[in-house]
Amino acid sequence: MAGVDSWPITAAQLSGTFCEALFYGIYLVTFCSCVHTLSTTGGGQEERWRRLSEIRWMMVSVTMALFVICTFDVGIGLWLNFHAFIYSSDPEQAFIHVADWTTICRAVSQVTAMILGDTVLIYRCWIVYGRRWLVITPSLILLFGCVSVAVRLIDVWVEPSTQKTIVLNSNQLLAWVLAFFAITAMQNILTTSILVWRIWRVEKETEKYIYNGSIMVHQPRHLRRVMRVLAESGAFYSATAFTTFLVGVIRSNAVYPASDMALQAAGIAFNLILVRSSARRDQQFTVFDRNERMVFAEQRSAGSASLGPIDSVPGHSRGQDVELYMKAVNNVDNTFQSTGVTVTKIVVTS
């Protein structure tokens, strides 16, 4: 795999179809879990179908769009192999004919699926950060760059001046292919990192109030599981995109199976993130962000750098400090009650 001719395009296309089919099987498993999450609410004996007003239609639309794209790409890949090896007298010529409708459709489905997956990941980051646009600005810039590169890649693919018998790692396409997968990998690493950082910080800040000797709360470690799922799915998706970039750099035909797997990886990562991002958890992050800002504003108005012990704020009466402390306690209490966490005991020391 050191050069273009070291692995024939026929073998690369056939291997790509096989690898994509394997990843599509994984995708179908996660898709079923995703549909279950979107269509039901509650747990155990209280589980029920969602009413129409409770369904998150935007997520349903993206989920079904990715399902159609991933399924279509597998089907069109099988058809392309069938056409090349059964109906064509020269399979290699069938695969390198970029003007054929099958190759153009696969290129469009590739970039569309990955851009959709990137968009939802950025949306999750926006939710976790309390809908702050400034946080996701770098990710949005990379996303817009990815969209621009994708449009240019498809334009080069279909324009009449492009040589019609070329492969992905040819001079006319390679630069745009490399740019697309490089930007995708960078955007995913950046967004996943700041997303996991925020969830980790929310959990740590929560524990600071909960286990400060004043409040005892029974809290399942849901956020840690969310962090692990996000980190694993983000790393999985970024790894496939970066692998495609690397094999493109060395001009190997392995770019075909790598890109096929990257498309399915986008759907898998989306499903995993959606399964672990319920509407209740979205509300938890929103409420926490609101409470965080409110507590910070109260601290500034009281002239205190932190809540601390009751007698640690100089220049303020004991009653005022108790009232301020109880406001913060109630904010945290309300946050967890709204997300199903049980508060077992609250003690304010005098």
Residue, then its C-alpha position, 0 to 999 in steps of 0.5 A: m500500500a505504498g503507492v497507487d499501483s500497489w493495490p489494484i482499484t478492483a481489489a480496493q473497491l471490493s474490499g471497501t464494499f465488504c468493510e462498509a457492509l461490516f460497519y453497516g451492520i454495527y450501524l443498524v444495531t445503533f440505529c435500532s437503539c436510537v429509534h427506541t430512544l426517540s420513540t419511547t420515554g420513561g423506563g422499566q414498567e413506566e416506559r411508554w410511546r411518546r406522544l407527537s408533541e413529545i417527539r424531537w422531530m429535528m433529531v428524528s429527521v436527521t436520524m432517518a436521513l442518515f439511515v437513508i444515506c447509509t443504506f443507499d451507499v451500501g446498496i449502490g456500492l453493491w450495485l457498482n461491484f455487480h456492474a463492474f464484475i458481471y456486466s462490464s468487460d473491464p472492471e477497472q474501467a468501470f470503477i475509474h469512470v467518475a462521470d458515471w451516476t453511481t460514483i457521483c451519487r456515492a460522493v454526494s452521500q459521503v460528504t452529506a452523511m459526514i456533514l450531518g454527523d458533524t452538525v449534530l455533534i456541534y449542536r450537542c456541544w451548543i446544548v451542553y454549554g447552555r446555548r452559548w454561540l461563542v463556544i462553538t464558533p471555532s467548530l462552526i468555522l471548521l464546519f463551514g470550511c468543510v461544506s465549502v470543500a465538499v461543494r468544490l469537490i463535487d463541482v470538480w467531480v462533475e465539471p466537464s473539464t475533469q478527466k473522466t477516467i481517474v481515481l480518488n487519489s489522482n491530482q485533480l481530486l486528491a487535494w480536495v479529498l484530503a482537505f475534506f477529511a482533514i477538516t472533518a477530523m480536526q473539527n471532531i477532535l476539537t468539538t469532542s474535546i470541549l464537549v467532554w471537558r464541559i461535562w466533566r466540569v459540570e460533574k465536578e462543580t456539582e460534586k463540589y456542592i453536593y459533597n461539601g459536608s452540607i448536602m448528601v445526595h444519591q446521584p448515579r454517575h450518568l454524566r461519566r457514562v455520557m463522557r465515555v460514550l462521547a469520547e469513544s464515539g468521537a475518537f472512533y469517528s475521528a480515527t476513521a476520518f484521519t485514516t482516510f486522510l493518511v492513506g490519501v496522503i500516501r496515494s494508496n487505493a486504500v482510500y476507498p475502503a477507508s472512506d466507505m467506513a468513514l461514512q458508516a462511522a458518521g452514522i454510528a457516532f451520531n446514533l451513540i451520541l443521540v442515545r445518551s442525550s435525552a431531553r431530560r439530560d439537555q434540560q439538566f445542562t440548561v438548568f445547570d448553566r442558568n444556576e451557574r450564572m445566577v450563583f456567580a452573579e450573587q457572589r459578585s453582588a455579595g462581594s464574595a469570591s466563593l460561597g465557602p463556610i458561613d463565617s468566611v465572608p468578611g463584612h457581611s452579617r451571618g443572616q445574609d450569608v445563610e440566605l445566600y448559601m441557601k439560595a445556591v443550595n436550593n438552585v442545585d437541589n432544584t436542578f437535580q430534582s428536575t432531572g430525577v436525582t433524589v435528594t436524601k438530606i440537607v443540613v445547613t450548619s450554623 
